[in-house]
Amino acid sequence: MSQRELRSEDLRSVRIQVTTLGDLLLIANDRSPAAPALILPDERLSYSQLTDRVLDRARALQALGVKPRDHVGLLLPTCVEFVEFLFAIALCGAVAVPLNARYRYSELAYVVENGDLVAVITTAQVADHVNFVERLTQALPGLDRQSDARQLQLASAPKLRSIVLLGDADAPGFLPQRDFDRLAALSPEAQVHETRMRVRLSDAAIMLYTSGTTSNPKGCLLSHESIVRNSIALGRHRYALRHDDVFWSPLPMFHIAAILPMCAIFDVGGAYATMKHFEAGAALRMLGKDNVTATYPCFVTIMQDLIYHPDFKKTDLSRITLMNSNFAVQPPAIKEAMLEAIPHAIYVGTFGMTETAGTVSTSRLDDPLDERVGRLGRPLPGLEVRIVDAESGQEVVPGQRGEVWVRGYSTLLGYYKDPEKTAAALTSDGWFRTGDVGSIDGRGTMMFHGRIKDMLKVGGENVAAAEIEACLQRHPGVKLAQVVACRISA
């Protein structure tokens, strides 16, 4: 793809086409079974290969006893198996619960119990100092003394029945993959499709735990509609993705910013490229050799690692025509390096979060360059955004700062088992209070100014920590700045 179509967004031609998460993959396979679906440095799968594996996983899950609305945890690095189980769980009408791979044993213990997980899919050693078997065994007292790995009985996690251990490893209390795989023969594919046909768009598809700085993480429930419809609005309508695109994101699969671009490219039958762990050298090799046309690096640490790597200027990035770069909230050096390396690409800014199934606003492809690199775009079709004064609750005038409120198809169903936090976050008429400080200018474009909780009192005035960081990062000698408040004694 040498050029991306520059088109204005004409809602007269947009049709709302939404399906369940499981059917999103099946439809892509129906269209182009031989087309590449997943690209990793050491593995590639076509849509046909991926779909066959997903159906086998779903059959085994049903034989294991997973039922509609059950919660199934995924404690895995980014890998083919993560994608397989994500869609298999959806076909079963169950809820996938991606677990942060950085969770320590205490956090895992909390999420497994709080999330009412009936099963967890995991693997053993994933890095030199990361072993999920050890973490889960420490998190769940008595796991290594269980007599039946298909019927766990743990006081600390009473609903947990099984932990499936992928790969060739064995561990006490874990169900080996070879035994799990055999279960598929006990459940016919027709049963999977019967269950799939009963899944509603309003049913929860995924529960993502959002990190809390002062309390335990909250389980954010997202519906099939919120994930799939947001993916379609982002990819097909706003970014004009096509079947010959390869969309690369290095973000971990337990993050909505990985699930969203993957679903967006699956919707149009293109390929999703990713990697087990981000490493700038390996990433640049993928970008240069795997025909990547669209990228989703997003975050400052990833962008910095790319531009400061010795291979950056040697890598052929000419195929990239679209980058979700967020230059508006990045150090200027990143923007300058990328614009020099890929001058022909369309750079866009984006604002979003877990509770809105990812993107709320992003640039239009035909927006002027200064707007795309200096702002965070416009709300996706079907989403409403307002900026509200935190004290009065009234909407502010264009350009004024306030709390960002969002309403529409993509907002969370609620926080699991937490009616108080749900009521605090969602108004009676459907607005989600994000807790972010933002503004919308006269042209309708958004800007993020920080978190309300991160506002600092400086000389009696409210100042966002993010803005101090941005100011410091404009200095050519500063690569990255992080601001933390401290009280000065009199």
C-alpha positions as CSV (number, residue, x, y, z in Angstrom):
1,M,0.0,0.0,0.0
2,S,1.8,3.1,-1.2
3,Q,-0.8,5.7,-0.2
4,R,-3.7,5.8,2.3
5,E,-7.0,7.1,1.2
6,L,-7.6,10.6,2.4
7,R,-11.3,11.1,2.8
8,S,-13.6,13.2,4.8
9,E,-15.9,11.6,7.3
10,D,-19.3,11.6,5.8
11,L,-21.8,10.0,8.2
12,R,-24.3,9.6,5.4
13,S,-22.3,6.7,4.1
14,V,-21.5,5.1,7.5
15,R,-23.6,2.0,8.5
16,I,-23.7,0.6,12.0
17,Q,-22.5,-3.0,11.5
18,V,-21.7,-4.8,14.8
19,T,-21.4,-8.4,15.9
20,T,-20.1,-10.4,18.8
21,L,-16.4,-10.8,19.4
22,G,-16.4,-14.4,18.3
23,D,-18.3,-13.7,15.1
24,L,-15.8,-10.9,14.2
25,L,-13.2,-13.6,13.7
26,L,-15.5,-16.0,11.9
27,I,-16.7,-13.4,9.4
28,A,-13.0,-12.5,8.6
29,N,-12.3,-16.2,8.0
30,D,-15.4,-16.5,5.8
31,R,-14.1,-13.7,3.6
32,S,-10.4,-14.5,3.3
33,P,-9.4,-17.8,5.0
34,A,-6.0,-17.9,3.4
35,A,-5.1,-14.3,4.3
36,P,-2.6,-13.7,7.1
37,A,-4.3,-12.9,10.4
38,L,-1.5,-12.9,13.0
39,I,2.2,-12.1,12.5
40,L,4.7,-12.6,15.3
41,P,8.5,-12.7,14.9
42,D,8.6,-16.5,15.0
43,E,5.0,-17.5,14.0
44,R,2.3,-16.6,11.5
45,L,-1.3,-17.8,11.2
46,S,-3.8,-17.4,8.4
47,Y,-7.5,-16.7,9.3
48,S,-8.3,-20.4,8.6
49,Q,-5.5,-21.7,10.9
50,L,-6.5,-19.2,13.6
51,T,-10.2,-20.1,13.4
52,D,-9.5,-23.8,13.5
53,R,-7.4,-23.4,16.6
54,V,-10.0,-21.1,18.3
55,L,-12.8,-23.6,17.7
56,D,-10.7,-26.4,19.2
57,R,-10.0,-24.3,22.2
58,A,-13.7,-23.5,22.6
59,R,-14.6,-27.2,22.4
60,A,-12.1,-28.0,25.1
61,L,-13.3,-25.1,27.3
62,Q,-16.9,-26.3,27.1
63,A,-15.8,-29.9,27.9
64,L,-13.9,-28.4,30.9
65,G,-17.2,-27.0,32.1
66,V,-16.9,-23.4,31.1
67,K,-20.4,-22.0,30.7
68,P,-21.9,-18.7,29.4
69,R,-21.1,-15.8,31.7
70,D,-18.3,-17.7,33.5
71,H,-15.1,-15.7,34.0
72,V,-11.9,-17.2,32.5
73,G,-8.5,-15.6,33.3
74,L,-5.7,-15.3,30.8
75,L,-2.3,-15.0,32.5
76,L,-0.1,-15.1,29.4
77,P,2.5,-13.0,27.6
78,T,1.5,-11.7,24.1
79,C,1.4,-14.9,22.0
80,V,-0.8,-16.8,19.5
81,E,-2.4,-18.7,22.4
82,F,-3.6,-15.5,24.0
83,V,-5.5,-14.6,20.9
84,E,-6.8,-18.1,20.4
85,F,-8.3,-18.2,24.0
86,L,-9.6,-14.7,23.8
87,F,-11.8,-15.6,20.9
88,A,-12.6,-19.1,22.1
89,I,-13.9,-17.7,25.4
90,A,-16.1,-15.3,23.5
91,L,-17.5,-18.2,21.4
92,C,-18.4,-20.0,24.6
93,G,-20.4,-16.9,25.8
94,A,-18.0,-16.6,28.7
95,V,-16.0,-13.5,29.8
96,A,-12.3,-13.3,29.2
97,V,-10.3,-11.7,32.0
98,P,-6.8,-10.8,30.8
99,L,-4.5,-10.6,33.8
100,N,-1.6,-8.1,33.9
101,A,1.6,-10.1,33.4
102,R,3.3,-7.8,36.0
103,Y,0.9,-8.8,38.8
104,R,2.7,-10.1,41.9
105,Y,1.2,-13.0,43.9
106,S,-0.9,-10.7,46.2
107,E,-2.5,-8.9,43.2
108,L,-3.1,-12.2,41.5
109,A,-4.8,-13.6,44.6
110,Y,-7.1,-10.6,44.8
111,V,-8.1,-10.7,41.1
112,V,-8.7,-14.5,41.0
113,E,-11.0,-14.3,44.0
114,N,-12.6,-10.9,43.3
115,G,-13.2,-11.7,39.6
116,D,-14.8,-15.1,40.4
117,L,-12.6,-16.9,37.9
118,V,-13.7,-20.4,37.2
119,A,-10.5,-21.2,35.1
120,V,-7.2,-19.6,34.4
121,I,-5.1,-20.2,31.2
122,T,-1.4,-19.8,31.8
123,T,2.1,-20.9,31.0
124,A,5.2,-21.5,33.1
125,Q,8.5,-19.7,32.5
126,V,8.1,-16.6,30.3
127,A,11.3,-14.7,31.2
128,D,14.4,-15.0,33.3
129,H,12.6,-13.8,36.4
130,V,9.0,-14.4,35.5
131,N,7.4,-17.8,36.3
132,F,3.6,-17.8,36.4
133,V,3.4,-21.2,38.0
134,E,5.4,-20.0,40.9
135,R,3.3,-16.8,41.2
136,L,0.0,-18.7,41.1
137,T,1.2,-21.3,43.5
138,Q,2.2,-18.6,46.0
139,A,-1.0,-16.6,45.4
140,L,-3.3,-19.6,45.9
141,P,-2.4,-21.5,49.2
142,G,-3.0,-25.2,48.9
143,L,-2.9,-25.3,45.1
144,D,0.1,-27.6,45.0
145,R,-1.7,-30.1,47.3
146,Q,-4.8,-30.6,45.1
147,S,-5.7,-34.1,44.1
148,D,-7.8,-33.3,41.0
149,A,-6.6,-30.5,38.7
150,R,-10.1,-30.4,37.0
151,Q,-11.9,-29.8,40.3
152,L,-9.9,-27.5,42.5
153,Q,-11.1,-26.8,46.0
154,L,-9.4,-23.7,47.3
155,A,-10.6,-21.6,50.2
156,S,-9.0,-18.5,48.9
157,A,-10.7,-18.9,45.4
158,P,-13.9,-20.9,45.9
159,K,-15.1,-20.6,42.3
160,L,-11.8,-21.6,40.7
161,R,-12.0,-25.1,39.2
162,S,-9.0,-25.4,36.9
163,I,-5.7,-23.8,35.9
164,V,-4.6,-24.9,32.4
165,L,-0.9,-25.0,32.0
166,L,0.1,-24.5,28.3
167,G,3.3,-26.0,26.9
168,D,5.1,-29.2,28.0
169,A,5.5,-28.4,31.7
170,D,3.8,-30.1,34.6
171,A,3.1,-28.6,38.0
172,P,1.0,-29.8,41.0
173,G,-2.5,-28.5,40.9
174,F,-2.3,-27.4,37.2
175,L,-4.0,-29.2,34.3
176,P,-1.4,-30.0,31.6
177,Q,-2.1,-28.8,28.1
178,R,-2.0,-32.4,26.7
179,D,-4.9,-33.3,29.0
180,F,-6.8,-30.1,28.2
181,D,-6.3,-30.6,24.4
182,R,-7.9,-34.1,24.7
183,L,-11.1,-32.6,26.0
184,A,-11.9,-31.1,22.6
185,A,-12.9,-34.6,21.4
186,L,-15.7,-34.7,24.1
187,S,-17.4,-31.5,22.8
188,P,-18.7,-31.3,19.2
189,E,-18.2,-28.1,17.3
190,A,-21.9,-27.9,16.8
191,Q,-22.3,-27.3,20.5
192,V,-19.9,-24.3,20.3
193,H,-22.0,-22.8,17.5
194,E,-25.3,-23.4,19.5
195,T,-23.8,-21.5,22.4
196,R,-22.4,-18.8,20.1
197,M,-25.8,-18.0,18.6
198,R,-27.2,-17.2,22.1
199,V,-24.6,-14.5,22.9
200,R,-26.0,-11.0,23.0
201,L,-24.2,-7.9,21.9
202,S,-25.0,-6.4,25.4
203,D,-23.4,-9.4,27.2
204,A,-20.0,-8.8,28.8
205,A,-17.2,-10.1,26.6
206,I,-14.1,-8.9,28.5
207,M,-13.3,-7.8,32.0
208,L,-10.1,-5.7,32.3
209,Y,-8.8,-4.8,35.7
210,T,-7.7,-1.2,36.0
211,S,-4.9,-0.3,38.3
212,G,-5.6,1.8,41.4
213,T,-3.0,3.9,43.1
214,T,-4.7,3.8,46.5
215,S,-6.9,0.7,46.4
216,N,-7.3,-2.7,44.7
217,P,-7.8,-2.8,40.9
218,K,-11.3,-2.6,39.6
219,G,-12.8,-5.1,37.2
220,C,-14.1,-3.1,34.2
221,L,-16.8,-5.0,32.3
222,L,-17.0,-4.3,28.5
223,S,-19.7,-5.6,26.2
224,H,-19.3,-7.3,22.8
225,E,-20.8,-4.2,21.3
226,S,-18.5,-1.8,23.0
227,I,-15.3,-3.6,21.9
228,V,-16.4,-4.6,18.3
229,R,-18.2,-1.4,17.5
230,N,-15.4,0.8,18.7
231,S,-12.9,-1.3,16.7
232,I,-15.0,-0.8,13.6
233,A,-15.5,2.9,14.2
234,L,-11.7,3.3,14.7
235,G,-10.4,1.1,11.9
236,R,-12.9,0.9,9.1
237,H,-14.4,4.4,9.4
238,R,-11.8,6.7,10.9
239,Y,-8.5,5.1,9.8
240,A,-9.7,3.7,6.5
241,L,-8.0,0.4,7.2
242,R,-8.1,-2.2,4.3
243,H,-7.6,-5.9,3.8
244,D,-4.0,-5.3,2.6
245,D,-3.0,-3.4,5.8
246,V,-0.7,-4.9,8.4
247,F,-1.4,-3.2,11.8
248,W,1.5,-3.4,14.3
249,S,1.2,-2.8,18.0
250,P,3.9,-3.8,20.6
251,L,1.5,-3.4,23.5
252,P,0.8,-6.3,25.8
253,M,-2.4,-8.2,25.1
254,F,-3.8,-7.6,28.5
255,H,-4.1,-3.9,27.5
256,I,-7.2,-2.5,25.7
257,A,-4.7,-0.7,23.4
258,A,-3.7,-4.1,22.0
259,I,-7.1,-5.7,21.8
260,L,-8.6,-2.6,20.0
261,P,-6.2,-2.4,17.0
262,M,-6.3,-6.2,16.7
263,C,-10.1,-6.3,16.4
264,A,-10.0,-3.2,14.1
265,I,-7.7,-5.0,11.6
266,F,-9.6,-8.3,11.9
267,D,-12.8,-6.4,10.9
268,V,-11.3,-5.5,7.5
269,G,-9.5,-8.8,7.0
270,G,-6.0,-7.4,7.4
271,A,-3.1,-8.8,9.6
272,Y,-2.2,-7.9,13.2
273,A,1.5,-7.9,13.9
274,T,2.8,-8.0,17.4
275,M,5.6,-9.4,19.6
276,K,5.9,-11.3,22.9
277,H,7.9,-8.5,24.6
278,F,8.7,-5.1,23.2
279,E,12.4,-4.7,22.3
280,A,13.3,-1.9,20.0
281,G,15.7,-3.8,17.8
282,A,13.3,-6.7,17.2
283,A,10.5,-4.2,16.7
284,L,12.4,-2.3,14.0
285,R,13.1,-5.6,12.2
286,M,9.4,-6.3,12.2
287,L,8.6,-2.8,10.9
288,G,11.2,-3.1,8.2
289,K,10.5,-6.6,7.0
290,D,6.9,-7.6,7.7
291,N,5.2,-5.1,5.4
292,V,3.8,-3.1,8.3
293,T,1.5,-0.2,7.0
294,A,-0.1,1.1,10.2
295,T,1.4,1.3,13.7
296,Y,0.1,1.8,17.2
297,P,3.1,2.6,19.4
298,C,1.2,5.3,21.4
299,F,3.4,5.6,24.5
300,V,6.4,7.7,25.1
301,T,8.7,4.9,26.4
302,I,8.1,2.8,23.3
303,M,8.6,5.7,20.9
304,Q,11.8,6.8,22.7
305,D,13.3,3.3,22.5
306,L,12.6,3.2,18.8
307,I,14.1,6.6,17.8
308,Y,17.2,6.2,20.0
309,H,18.0,2.7,18.8
310,P,21.1,2.6,16.6
311,D,19.1,0.7,13.9
312,F,16.3,3.4,13.7
313,K,17.9,5.4,10.9
314,K,19.0,2.3,9.0
315,T,15.5,0.7,8.9
316,D,13.3,1.0,5.9
317,L,10.0,2.4,7.3
318,S,8.7,3.6,3.9
319,R,5.7,1.2,3.9
320,I,4.2,2.8,7.0
321,T,1.4,5.2,6.0
322,L,-0.4,5.6,9.3
323,M,0.9,6.0,12.9
324,N,-1.1,6.5,16.1
325,S,1.7,8.7,17.5
326,N,0.2,11.0,20.1
327,F,2.8,13.6,19.4
328,A,0.7,16.1,21.3
329,V,1.7,14.4,24.6
330,Q,5.2,13.3,23.6
331,P,8.5,15.1,23.9
332,P,9.2,17.2,20.8
333,A,12.3,15.1,19.9
334,I,10.1,12.1,19.1
335,K,7.9,14.0,16.7
336,E,10.9,15.5,14.9
337,A,12.6,12.1,14.6
338,M,9.5,10.4,13.2
339,L,8.6,13.2,10.8
340,E,12.1,13.0,9.4
341,A,12.2,9.2,9.1
342,I,8.6,8.8,7.7
343,P,7.6,12.1,6.2
344,H,4.9,10.6,4.1
345,A,3.0,8.9,6.9
346,I,-0.3,10.3,8.4
347,Y,0.2,10.9,12.1
348,V,-2.8,10.9,14.4
349,G,-3.4,11.7,18.1
350,T,-5.7,9.6,20.3
351,F,-7.5,9.9,23.6
352,G,-9.0,6.9,25.3
353,M,-9.1,4.5,28.3
354,T,-10.1,1.1,29.4
355,E,-13.6,2.1,30.5
356,T,-14.5,3.3,27.0
357,A,-13.2,0.2,25.3
358,G,-10.2,2.2,24.1
359,T,-10.4,5.1,21.8
360,V,-12.8,8.0,22.5
361,S,-11.3,10.5,20.1
362,T,-8.7,10.4,17.3
363,S,-7.7,12.5,14.4
364,R,-9.3,12.3,11.0
365,L,-7.0,11.5,8.2
366,D,-7.7,14.7,6.4
367,D,-7.2,17.0,9.4
368,P,-4.3,19.4,8.9
369,L,-0.9,18.2,10.1
370,D,-0.6,20.8,13.0
371,E,-4.0,19.5,14.3
372,R,-3.1,15.9,14.1
373,V,0.3,16.3,15.8
374,G,-0.9,19.0,18.3
375,R,-4.3,17.7,19.4
376,L,-5.9,14.4,20.2
377,G,-8.6,14.3,17.5
378,R,-12.4,14.3,17.5
379,P,-14.8,11.9,19.1
380,L,-15.6,8.8,17.1
381,P,-19.1,8.7,15.5
382,G,-21.7,7.7,18.1
383,L,-19.8,9.0,21.1
384,E,-20.5,12.2,22.9
385,V,-17.9,14.1,24.9
386,R,-18.4,17.0,27.2
387,I,-16.0,19.0,29.4
388,V,-17.5,19.7,32.8
389,D,-16.5,22.0,35.6
390,A,-15.7,19.7,38.5
391,E,-17.2,22.0,41.1
392,S,-20.4,23.3,39.4
393,G,-21.1,20.2,37.2
394,Q,-21.8,22.6,34.3
395,E,-20.4,22.2,30.8
396,V,-17.6,24.7,30.2
397,V,-17.0,26.9,27.1
398,P,-14.7,25.7,24.3
399,G,-11.1,25.9,25.3
400,Q,-11.7,25.8,29.0
401,R,-10.5,22.9,31.1
402,G,-12.6,20.5,33.1
403,E,-13.4,16.9,33.6
404,V,-13.9,14.8,30.5
405,W,-17.3,13.0,30.4
406,V,-18.1,10.4,27.8
407,R,-21.4,8.9,26.7
408,G,-22.2,6.3,24.1
409,Y,-22.0,2.7,23.0
410,S,-18.5,2.0,24.2
411,T,-18.7,2.9,27.9
412,L,-18.3,0.2,30.5
413,L,-21.2,-1.9,31.8
414,G,-19.9,-1.3,35.3
415,Y,-17.2,-2.2,37.8
416,Y,-17.6,-5.8,38.8
417,K,-19.0,-6.3,42.3
418,D,-18.5,-2.6,43.1
419,P,-21.8,-0.8,42.9
420,E,-20.5,2.2,44.8
421,K,-17.6,2.9,42.3
422,T,-20.0,2.2,39.4
423,A,-22.5,4.7,40.7
424,A,-19.7,7.3,41.3
425,A,-18.4,6.8,37.7
426,L,-21.7,6.6,35.7
427,T,-24.4,9.3,35.9
428,S,-28.1,8.4,35.8
429,D,-28.3,9.5,32.2
430,G,-25.3,7.5,31.0
431,W,-22.3,9.8,31.2
432,F,-19.0,8.3,32.3
433,R,-16.9,10.6,34.5
434,T,-13.4,9.8,33.3
435,G,-11.4,11.6,36.1
436,D,-9.3,13.1,33.3
437,V,-8.7,16.8,32.8
438,G,-9.3,17.8,29.2
439,S,-10.5,20.5,26.9
440,I,-12.2,20.8,23.5
441,D,-11.4,23.7,21.2
442,G,-13.6,25.6,18.9
443,R,-12.9,23.1,16.1
444,G,-14.1,20.2,18.2
445,T,-10.7,18.6,18.8
446,M,-9.7,17.3,22.2
447,M,-6.6,17.7,24.4
448,F,-5.6,15.8,27.6
449,H,-4.1,17.8,30.4
450,G,-3.7,15.2,33.1
451,R,-5.6,13.3,35.8
452,I,-7.7,15.2,38.3
453,K,-5.9,13.2,41.1
454,D,-2.6,14.4,39.7
455,M,-3.3,18.1,39.9
456,L,-0.7,19.9,42.0
457,K,-1.2,23.1,44.0
458,V,1.6,25.5,43.0
459,G,1.4,29.0,44.4
460,G,-2.3,28.5,45.1
461,E,-3.0,27.5,41.5
462,N,-3.9,24.0,40.1
463,V,-1.2,22.8,37.8
464,A,-1.2,19.4,36.0
465,A,1.8,17.2,36.6
466,A,1.6,16.2,32.9
467,E,2.1,19.8,31.8
468,I,5.2,20.2,34.0
469,E,6.6,17.1,32.4
470,A,5.8,18.3,28.9
471,C,7.5,21.6,29.7
472,L,10.7,19.9,31.0
473,Q,10.7,17.5,28.0
474,R,11.0,20.4,25.6
475,H,14.5,20.9,26.7
476,P,16.9,19.1,24.3
477,G,18.8,17.6,27.2
478,V,15.8,15.9,28.7
479,K,14.6,12.5,27.4
480,L,11.9,11.8,29.9
481,A,10.5,13.6,32.9
482,Q,8.2,12.4,35.7
483,V,6.8,14.8,38.3
484,V,5.8,13.8,41.8
485,A,4.5,16.3,44.4
486,C,6.0,16.6,47.8
487,R,5.1,18.9,50.7
488,I,7.7,21.5,51.7
489,S,7.9,22.1,55.4
490,A,7.7,25.8,56.5
